[in-house]
Amino acid sequence: MSVKIKIPVEAYDHVRKIAEARQISVEDVVNAALADQAQAWDRLRERAARGDREKYLAVLAKVPDQKIEPDDDLRRQLVGALSASGRTLPAIEARTPSDQRERPGQKVASH
C-alpha cells in the first residue's frame, strides 16, 4: 500500500540530502523516521500511563516561583513558535511573595 503526502519543499530537500549522504532512498529515510516517531509516541503514552499526579505536584511544589520578565528570551521564542503555528501562549501572571498561594506540600512564608 502506498499513500501520497504533501510536505514542505525544505523538508523534502533535507530528507533528500540525508538519503544521498547515506546512499539510501528518500522513501527509506521517511519510512525510518515515521517508524521512529511512532515508537516515540508509543513510549510517551506508556510513560504517561505510569505517571502519578500527586508525585508530580509534590515535585512541582519544590520549584521556586519566579517572575517571568516580558523580555524573557525563552518566552519570546515560545510566542514566536506558537504564533507561527497559529496558536497563542496564555497570559502568565507573575506571583509576588504577597500573593503566593500554597501548593500541595508547600508552606508559604509570611513576613
Secondary structure, 3 states (H helix, E strand, C coil): CCCCCCCCHHHHHHHHHHHHHHCCCHHHHHHHHHHHHHHHHHHHHHHHHHCCHHHHHHHHHCCCCCCCCCCCHHHHHHHHHHHHCCCCCCCCCCCCHHHCCCCCCCCCCCC
